Amino acid sequence: MAWKRVVTEIGMGTDIRGGGDDNTKAAVRALRDALWHNSLSVAAALGLDVDSMRVEVTIGAPKPDTVDKAAVLAVLPHGTGTVNVVQGGLEIPNDAGTDSTIMASAAAVVRLDLP
C-alpha cells in the first residue's frame, strides 16, 4: 500500500486588525476556509476510518516564524497532520502606518493509504 493524494483543499484567511503580529489567526482562518467548505466521504467510500487520513497543511503567511503550528494543526477534525509554514500571504498596512491587515493562504493535501 502507498500514501496517495486523494484531495487538495485551498483557502484564505485574514486578520483585519492584525497589526502585522497575528499571522496565526489568519492561518487558522485560512485552513478553516479550506476545510469547512467540504465534507470528505472518500475514506468512508473506501471502507476506511476518517482518522486514517494524513493531512499535509502548507500555510503561506507574511511572517511565517510567528505562526503557531499547533494552533493550525488543532483545526483538523480528523486524521493526523503536519504543518509547514512558508513565506507568503500579504500584509496590507493602513494609511497611517499604525496597523495592518494580514492575509494567509492554506493548502491541505489529504492522503490515504491505498493499493
DSSP file (Angstrom, degrees, kcal/mol; ACC not computed):
  #  RESIDUE AA STRUCTURE BP1 BP2  ACC     N-H-->O    O-->H-N    N-H-->O    O-->H-N    TCO  KAPPA ALPHA  PHI   PSI    X-CA   Y-CA   Z-CA
    1    1 A M              0   0    0      0, 0.0     2,-0.3     0, 0.0   112,-0.1   0.000 360.0 360.0 360.0 157.2    0.0    0.0    0.0
    2    2 A A  E     -A  114   0A   0    112,-2.8   112,-3.0   110,-0.1     2,-0.7  -0.988 360.0-105.6-143.2 149.6    1.1    3.6   -0.6
    3    3 A W  E     -A  113   0A   0     -2,-0.3     2,-0.4   110,-0.3   110,-0.2  -0.665  46.1-173.6 -77.7 114.1    0.0    7.0    0.7
    4    4 A K  E     -A  112   0A   0    108,-3.0   108,-2.1    -2,-0.7     2,-0.3  -0.890  28.3-113.6-116.4 141.1   -1.8    8.6   -2.3
    5    5 A R  E     +A  111   0A   0     -2,-0.4   106,-0.2   106,-0.2     3,-0.1  -0.537  39.5 164.1 -68.6 127.5   -3.2   12.1   -2.6
    6    6 A V  E     +     0   0A   0    104,-2.9     2,-0.3     1,-0.4   105,-0.2   0.586  62.2  19.8-117.6 -20.4   -7.0   12.0   -2.8
    7    7 A V  E     -A  110   0A   0    103,-1.4   103,-2.8     2,-0.0     2,-0.4  -0.993  51.2-165.0-151.4 141.9   -8.0   15.6   -2.1
    8    8 A T  E     -A  109   0A   0     -2,-0.3     2,-0.4   101,-0.2   101,-0.2  -0.993  16.5-174.3-125.6 124.5   -6.4   19.1   -2.3
    9    9 A E  E     -A  108   0A   0     99,-2.7    99,-3.1    -2,-0.4     2,-0.3  -0.927   2.2-166.9-118.6 142.6   -8.2   21.8   -0.5
   10   10 A I  E     +A  107   0A   0     -2,-0.4     2,-0.3    97,-0.2    97,-0.2  -0.949  11.2 164.3-130.3 150.5   -7.3   25.5   -0.5
   11   11 A G  E     -A  106   0A   0     95,-2.2    95,-2.6    -2,-0.3     2,-0.4  -0.968  24.0-138.8-156.5 169.9   -8.4   28.5    1.5
   12   12 A M  E     -A  105   0A   0     -2,-0.3     2,-0.3    93,-0.2    93,-0.2  -0.994  18.1-176.6-136.4 139.9   -7.7   32.1    2.5
   13   13 A G  E     -A  104   0A   0     91,-2.5    91,-2.8    -2,-0.4     2,-0.3  -0.968   4.9-160.8-137.4 154.4   -8.0   33.8    5.9
   14   14 A T  E     -A  103   0A   0     -2,-0.3     2,-0.4    89,-0.2    89,-0.2  -0.911  20.1-155.3-131.5 158.1   -7.5   37.3    7.2
   15   15 A D  E >   -A  102   0A   0     87,-2.1    87,-2.2    -2,-0.3     3,-1.4  -0.911  18.8-162.4-126.7 103.2   -6.9   39.1   10.4
   16   16 A I  T 3  S+     0   0    0     -2,-0.4     3,-0.2     1,-0.3    -1,-0.1   0.842  88.2  27.1 -59.7 -39.8   -8.3   42.6    9.7
   17   17 A R  T 3  S+     0   0    0      1,-0.1    -1,-0.3    84,-0.1    84,-0.2  -0.340  79.3 136.9-118.0  50.9   -6.5   44.4   12.5
   18   18 A G    X>  -     0   0    0     -3,-1.4     3,-2.5    82,-0.8     4,-0.8   0.668  50.6-147.7 -74.4 -17.4   -3.6   42.0   12.9
   19   19 A G  T 34  -     0   0    0     81,-1.7    82,-0.1     1,-0.3    -1,-0.1   0.687  61.8 -74.0  59.1  15.2   -1.0   44.8   13.2
   20   20 A G  T 34 S+     0   0    0     80,-0.4    -1,-0.3     2,-0.1     3,-0.2   0.467 126.3  86.9  79.8  -0.7    1.4   42.5   11.5
   21   21 A D  T <4  +     0   0    0     -3,-2.5     2,-0.5     1,-0.2     3,-0.3   0.599  69.2  66.8-110.6 -13.2    1.7   40.4   14.6
   22   22 A D     X  +     0   0    0     -4,-0.8     4,-1.1     1,-0.2    -1,-0.2  -0.489  44.6 143.0-113.6  66.8   -1.1   37.8   14.4
   23   23 A N  H  > S+     0   0    0     -2,-0.5     4,-2.3     1,-0.2    -1,-0.2   0.764  70.2  65.8 -67.6 -26.2   -0.3   35.6   11.4
   24   24 A T  H  > S+     0   0    0     42,-0.3     4,-2.9    -3,-0.3     5,-0.3   0.920  97.9  51.5 -64.1 -44.1   -1.6   32.6   13.4
   25   25 A K  H  > S+     0   0    0      1,-0.2     4,-2.0     2,-0.2    -1,-0.2   0.923 113.1  45.0 -60.3 -44.3   -5.2   34.0   13.4
   26   26 A A  H  X S+     0   0    0     -4,-1.1     4,-2.0     2,-0.2    78,-0.3   0.886 113.2  51.5 -65.9 -38.7   -5.1   34.4    9.7
   27   27 A A  H  X S+     0   0    0     -4,-2.3     4,-2.2     2,-0.2    -2,-0.2   0.915 109.8  48.5 -65.3 -44.1   -3.5   31.0    9.2
   28   28 A V  H  X S+     0   0    0     -4,-2.9     4,-2.4     1,-0.2    -1,-0.2   0.913 112.3  49.2 -62.0 -43.2   -6.2   29.3   11.3
   29   29 A R  H  X S+     0   0    0     -4,-2.0     4,-2.3    -5,-0.3    -1,-0.2   0.860 108.6  53.9 -65.2 -35.1   -8.9   31.0    9.4
   30   30 A A  H  X S+     0   0    0     -4,-2.0     4,-1.9     2,-0.2    76,-0.2   0.917 110.4  45.6 -65.8 -43.2   -7.3   30.0    6.0
   31   31 A L  H  X S+     0   0    0     -4,-2.2     4,-2.4     2,-0.2     5,-0.2   0.909 112.0  51.4 -67.9 -40.4   -7.3   26.4    7.0
   32   32 A R  H  X S+     0   0    0     -4,-2.4     4,-3.2     1,-0.2    -2,-0.2   0.916 108.6  52.6 -59.9 -41.6  -10.9   26.5    8.2
   33   33 A D  H  < S+     0   0    0     -4,-2.3     4,-0.4     1,-0.2    -1,-0.2   0.903 111.0  47.3 -59.6 -41.6  -11.8   28.1    4.9
   34   34 A A  H  < S+     0   0    0     -4,-1.9     3,-0.3     1,-0.2   -24,-0.2   0.899 122.5  33.1 -66.6 -40.9  -10.2   25.3    3.1
   35   35 A L  H >< S+     0   0    0     -4,-2.4     3,-1.5     1,-0.2    -2,-0.2   0.844 107.0  63.8 -87.5 -35.7  -11.8   22.5    5.2
   36   36 A W  T 3< S+     0   0    0     -4,-3.2    -1,-0.2     1,-0.3    -3,-0.1   0.469  94.0  62.6 -78.3  -0.9  -15.2   23.9    6.1
   37   37 A H  T 3  S+     0   0    0     -4,-0.4     2,-0.3    -3,-0.3    -1,-0.3   0.275 102.5  59.6-100.8   9.7  -16.5   24.0    2.5
   38   38 A N    <   -     0   0    0     -3,-1.5     2,-0.4     2,-0.0   -29,-0.0  -0.921  57.3-158.1-135.8 157.4  -16.2   20.3    2.1
   39   39 A S        -     0   0    0     -2,-0.3     2,-0.5    -3,-0.0    -3,-0.1  -0.856  26.0-147.9-133.7 100.1  -17.4   17.1    3.6
   40   40 A L        +     0   0    0     -2,-0.4     4,-0.2     1,-0.2    -2,-0.0  -0.544  30.6 162.0 -76.8 120.1  -15.0   14.4    2.7
   41   41 A S     >  +     0   0    0     -2,-0.5     4,-2.4     2,-0.1     5,-0.2   0.283  48.7 100.4-114.2   7.1  -16.6   11.0    2.2
   42   42 A V  H  > S+     0   0    0      2,-0.2     4,-1.3     1,-0.2     6,-0.2   0.891  80.9  50.9 -64.0 -40.8  -13.8    9.4    0.3
   43   43 A A  H >4>S+     0   0    0      1,-0.2     5,-3.2     2,-0.2     3,-0.6   0.953 113.7  44.0 -61.9 -49.4  -12.4    7.5    3.3
   44   44 A A  H >45S+     0   0    0      1,-0.2     3,-1.6     3,-0.2    -1,-0.2   0.881 109.3  57.4 -63.0 -37.7  -15.8    6.0    4.2
   45   45 A A  H 3<5S+     0   0    0     -4,-2.4    -1,-0.2     1,-0.3    -2,-0.2   0.790 109.6  45.9 -63.3 -26.9  -16.5    5.2    0.5
   46   46 A L  T <<5S-     0   0    0     -4,-1.3    -1,-0.3    -3,-0.6    -2,-0.2   0.317 121.5-107.4 -97.6   7.0  -13.3    3.1    0.5
   47   47 A G  T < 5S+     0   0    0     -3,-1.6     2,-0.3     1,-0.3    -3,-0.2   0.730  77.5 131.7  75.8  22.1  -14.1    1.4    3.8
   48   48 A L      < -     0   0    0     -5,-3.2    -1,-0.3    -6,-0.2     2,-0.2  -0.762  62.7-108.0-107.2 153.6  -11.5    3.4    5.7
   49   49 A D    >   -     0   0    0     -2,-0.3     3,-2.1     1,-0.1     4,-0.2  -0.547  26.1-126.2 -73.9 141.9  -11.8    5.2    9.0
   50   50 A V  G >  S+     0   0    0      1,-0.3     3,-1.3    -2,-0.2    -1,-0.1   0.784 109.7  63.2 -62.1 -25.3  -11.7    9.0    8.7
   51   51 A D  G 3  S+     0   0    0      1,-0.2    -1,-0.3    27,-0.2    29,-0.1   0.494  84.9  75.5 -79.0  -0.4   -8.9    9.1   11.2
   52   52 A S  G <  S+     0   0    0     -3,-2.1    61,-0.3    27,-0.1    -1,-0.2   0.528  74.7 108.3 -83.3  -5.5   -6.8    7.1    8.8
   53   53 A M    <   -     0   0    0     -3,-1.3    27,-2.3    -4,-0.2     2,-0.5  -0.427  59.0-151.0 -71.3 144.2   -6.3   10.3    6.7
   54   54 A R  E     -cB  80 111A   0     57,-2.4    57,-3.0    25,-0.2     2,-0.5  -0.978  12.9-162.1-111.2 130.0   -3.0   12.1    6.7
   55   55 A V  E     -cB  81 110A   0     25,-2.8    27,-2.0    -2,-0.5     2,-0.7  -0.958   7.5-161.7-119.7 122.3   -3.3   15.8    6.0
   56   56 A E  E     -cB  82 109A   0     53,-2.8    53,-2.4    -2,-0.5     2,-0.5  -0.898  14.7-164.6-103.3 110.5   -0.3   17.9    4.9
   57   57 A V  E     -cB  83 108A   0     25,-2.9    27,-2.6    -2,-0.7     2,-0.5  -0.818   8.6-171.6-100.8 130.5   -1.0   21.5    5.6
   58   58 A T  E     -cB  84 107A   0     49,-2.7    49,-2.2    -2,-0.5     2,-0.4  -0.990   6.3-166.6-119.2 127.6    1.0   24.3    4.0
   59   59 A I  E     -cB  85 106A   0     25,-2.7    27,-3.2    -2,-0.5     2,-0.6  -0.938   9.3-156.2-113.5 133.0    0.4   27.9    5.2
   60   60 A G  E     +cB  86 105A   0     45,-2.5    45,-2.1    -2,-0.4    27,-0.2  -0.955  28.5 160.8-105.7 118.3    1.7   31.0    3.4
   61   61 A A  E     -c   87   0A   0     25,-2.3    27,-1.6    -2,-0.6    28,-0.2  -0.973  49.2-121.3-139.0 150.6    2.0   33.9    5.8
   62   62 A P  S    S+     0   0    0      0, 0.0    29,-0.1     0, 0.0    -1,-0.1   0.856 113.9  29.6 -60.2 -35.9    3.9   37.2    5.7
   63   63 A K  S >  S+     0   0    0      1,-0.1     3,-2.1    23,-0.1     4,-0.3  -0.707  73.0 176.3-123.9  78.7    5.8   36.3    9.0
   64   64 A P  G >  S+     0   0    0      0, 0.0     3,-1.3     0, 0.0    -1,-0.1   0.789  74.6  63.0 -57.7 -31.7    6.0   32.5    8.9
   65   65 A D  G 3  S+     0   0    0      1,-0.3    22,-0.0    -4,-0.1    -2,-0.0   0.668  98.6  56.9 -69.5 -14.4    8.1   32.3   12.1
   66   66 A T  G <  S+     0   0    0     -3,-2.1     2,-0.4     2,-0.1   -42,-0.3   0.496  80.6 107.5 -94.4  -3.5    5.2   33.8   14.1
   67   67 A V    <   -     0   0    0     -3,-1.3     2,-1.0    -4,-0.3     3,-0.1  -0.624  68.6-135.4 -80.8 128.0    2.6   31.2   13.2
   68   68 A D     >  -     0   0    0     -2,-0.4     4,-1.7     1,-0.2     3,-0.4  -0.722  16.5-166.2 -81.4 101.9    1.7   28.7   15.9
   69   69 A K  H  > S+     0   0    0     -2,-1.0     4,-2.8     1,-0.2     5,-0.2   0.843  85.2  56.9 -62.2 -34.9    1.8   25.4   14.1
   70   70 A A  H  > S+     0   0    0      1,-0.2     4,-1.8     2,-0.2    -1,-0.2   0.886 105.5  51.1 -64.5 -38.4    0.0   23.6   17.0
   71   71 A A  H  4 S+     0   0    0     -3,-0.4     4,-0.3     2,-0.2    -1,-0.2   0.887 112.6  46.2 -65.9 -38.7   -2.9   26.1   16.7
   72   72 A V  H >< S+     0   0    0     -4,-1.7     3,-1.6     1,-0.2     4,-0.4   0.932 111.7  50.9 -67.7 -46.0   -3.2   25.5   13.0
   73   73 A L  H >< S+     0   0    0     -4,-2.8     3,-1.4     1,-0.3    -2,-0.2   0.819  98.6  67.1 -61.7 -32.0   -3.0   21.7   13.4
   74   74 A A  T 3< S+     0   0    0     -4,-1.8    -1,-0.3     1,-0.3    -2,-0.2   0.673  87.2  70.2 -64.3 -16.5   -5.8   21.8   16.1
   75   75 A V  T <  S+     0   0    0     -3,-1.6    -1,-0.3    -4,-0.3    -2,-0.2   0.793  73.0 102.0 -70.5 -28.6   -8.2   22.8   13.3
   76   76 A L    <   -     0   0    0     -3,-1.4     5,-0.1    -4,-0.4     3,-0.1  -0.385  55.3-165.1 -63.2 124.3   -8.1   19.4   11.7
   77   77 A P        +     0   0    0      0, 0.0     2,-0.3     0, 0.0    -1,-0.2   0.724  68.9  20.0 -82.9 -20.7  -11.2   17.5   12.6
   78   78 A H  S    S+     0   0    0    -28,-0.1   -27,-0.2     2,-0.0   -23,-0.1  -0.957 102.0  12.0-145.0 159.4   -9.9   14.0   11.6
   79   79 A G  S    S-     0   0    0     -2,-0.3     2,-0.3   -25,-0.1   -25,-0.2  -0.108  84.5 -65.0  75.0-170.0   -6.7   12.2   10.9
   80   80 A T  E     -c   54   0A   0    -27,-2.3   -25,-2.8   -29,-0.1     2,-0.3  -0.821  54.5-175.3-115.3 158.6   -3.2   13.2   11.6
   81   81 A G  E     -c   55   0A   0     -2,-0.3     2,-0.3   -27,-0.2   -25,-0.2  -0.949  23.3-144.9-151.1 169.4   -1.4   16.1   10.1
   82   82 A T  E     -c   56   0A   0    -27,-2.0   -25,-2.9    -2,-0.3     2,-0.4  -0.948  16.7-147.1-131.4 154.1    1.7   18.1    9.6
   83   83 A V  E     -c   57   0A   0     -2,-0.3     2,-0.4   -27,-0.2   -25,-0.2  -0.990  11.7-176.6-127.8 128.5    2.0   21.9    9.2
   84   84 A N  E     -c   58   0A   0    -27,-2.6   -25,-2.7    -2,-0.4     2,-0.5  -0.993  11.4-158.6-120.9 127.0    4.6   23.6    7.1
   85   85 A V  E     +c   59   0A   0     -2,-0.4     2,-0.3   -27,-0.2   -25,-0.2  -0.924  15.1 177.0-112.0 128.6    4.7   27.4    7.1
   86   86 A V  E     -c   60   0A   0    -27,-3.2   -25,-2.3    -2,-0.5     2,-0.2  -0.798  40.9 -81.8-124.1 164.7    6.3   29.3    4.3
   87   87 A Q  E    S+c   61   0A   0     -2,-0.3     2,-0.3   -27,-0.2   -24,-0.1  -0.505  81.8  93.7 -64.9 129.5    6.7   33.0    3.3
   88   88 A G        +     0   0    0    -27,-1.6    15,-0.1    -2,-0.2   -29,-0.0  -0.952  33.2  79.4 176.1-158.1    3.6   34.1    1.5
   89   89 A G  S    S-     0   0    0     -2,-0.3     2,-0.3   -28,-0.2    15,-0.2  -0.206  74.1 -82.0  65.4-159.2    0.3   35.8    2.0
   90   90 A L  E     -D  103   0A   0     13,-1.9    13,-2.8   -30,-0.2     2,-0.4  -0.990  19.8-156.2-143.7 149.7    0.0   39.6    2.3
   91   91 A E  E     -D  102   0A   0     -2,-0.3    11,-0.2    11,-0.2   -30,-0.0  -0.980  17.2-169.4-124.3 117.7    0.4   42.3    4.9
   92   92 A I  E     -D  101   0A   0      9,-2.9     9,-2.5    -2,-0.4   -72,-0.1  -0.899  11.3-148.1-113.2 105.2   -1.5   45.4    4.0
   93   93 A P  E     -D  100   0A   0      0, 0.0     7,-0.3     0, 0.0     2,-0.1  -0.359  17.4-117.1 -71.8 150.4   -0.7   48.5    6.1
   94   94 A N    >   -     0   0    0      5,-2.9     3,-1.1     1,-0.1     5,-0.1  -0.307  36.0 -97.0 -76.5 171.9   -3.4   51.1    6.9
   95   95 A D  T 3  S+     0   0    0      1,-0.3    -1,-0.1     2,-0.1     0, 0.0   0.833 124.5  50.1 -61.5 -34.0   -2.9   54.7    5.7
   96   96 A A  T 3  S-     0   0    0      1,-0.0    -1,-0.3     3,-0.0    -2,-0.0   0.645 105.5-127.5 -80.0 -13.6   -1.5   55.9    9.0
   97   97 A G  S <  S+     0   0    0     -3,-1.1    -2,-0.1     2,-0.2     3,-0.1   0.682  81.3 110.4  75.6  17.1    1.0   53.0    9.1
   98   98 A T  S    S+     0   0    0      1,-0.1     2,-0.3     0, 0.0    -3,-0.1   0.546  80.6  11.5-101.0  -9.7   -0.2   52.1   12.6
   99   99 A D        -     0   0    0     -5,-0.1    -5,-2.9   -79,-0.0     2,-0.3  -0.942  63.8-158.0-155.8 170.2   -1.9   48.8   11.8
  100  100 A S  E     - D   0  93A   0     -2,-0.3   -81,-1.7    -7,-0.3   -82,-0.8  -0.993  20.2-118.7-155.2 160.0   -2.2   46.3    9.0
  101  101 A T  E     - D   0  92A   0     -9,-2.5    -9,-2.9    -2,-0.3     2,-0.4  -0.863  28.2-148.6 -99.6 134.6   -4.4   43.5    7.7
  102  102 A I  E     -AD  15  91A   0    -87,-2.2   -87,-2.1    -2,-0.4     2,-0.4  -0.887  10.8-169.5-106.6 133.3   -2.9   40.1    7.4
  103  103 A M  E     -AD  14  90A   0    -13,-2.8   -13,-1.9    -2,-0.4     2,-0.3  -0.987   6.6-178.2-120.6 132.7   -3.8   37.6    4.7
  104  104 A A  E     -A   13   0A   0    -91,-2.8   -91,-2.5    -2,-0.4     2,-0.3  -0.924  12.7-148.0-124.8 152.8   -2.7   34.0    4.8
  105  105 A S  E     -AB  12  60A   0    -45,-2.1   -45,-2.5    -2,-0.3     2,-0.4  -0.884  10.9-160.9-118.6 154.7   -3.3   31.1    2.4
  106  106 A A  E     -AB  11  59A   0    -95,-2.6   -95,-2.2    -2,-0.3     2,-0.4  -0.992  10.8-171.1-136.7 142.3   -3.7   27.4    3.2
  107  107 A A  E     -AB  10  58A   0    -49,-2.2   -49,-2.7    -2,-0.4     2,-0.5  -0.999   7.8-167.5-128.0 130.4   -3.4   24.2    1.2
  108  108 A A  E     -AB   9  57A   0    -99,-3.1   -99,-2.7    -2,-0.4     2,-0.6  -0.968   2.2-165.1-120.3 115.9   -4.4   20.9    2.7
  109  109 A V  E     -AB   8  56A   0    -53,-2.4   -53,-2.8    -2,-0.5     2,-0.5  -0.898   9.0-155.5-102.3 119.8   -3.4   17.8    0.9
  110  110 A V  E     -AB   7  55A   0   -103,-2.8  -104,-2.9    -2,-0.6  -103,-1.4  -0.828  12.3-172.6 -99.1 130.2   -5.3   14.7    2.1
  111  111 A R  E     -AB   5  54A   0    -57,-3.0   -57,-2.4    -2,-0.5     2,-0.3  -0.941   7.7-166.9-123.7 145.4   -3.7   11.3    1.7
  112  112 A L  E     -A    4   0A   0   -108,-2.1  -108,-3.0    -2,-0.4     2,-1.0  -0.956  32.4-111.9-126.2 148.4   -5.0    7.8    2.2
  113  113 A D  E     +A    3   0A   0     -2,-0.3  -110,-0.3   -61,-0.3    -2,-0.0  -0.705  55.4 163.7 -80.7 103.6   -3.0    4.5    2.3
  114  114 A L  E      A    2   0A   0   -112,-3.0  -112,-2.8    -2,-1.0    -2,-0.0  -0.843 360.0 360.0-125.6 156.4   -4.3    2.8   -0.8
  115  115 A P              0   0    0      0, 0.0  -112,-0.1     0, 0.0    -2,-0.1   0.508 360.0 360.0 -68.1 360.0   -3.2   -0.1   -3.0
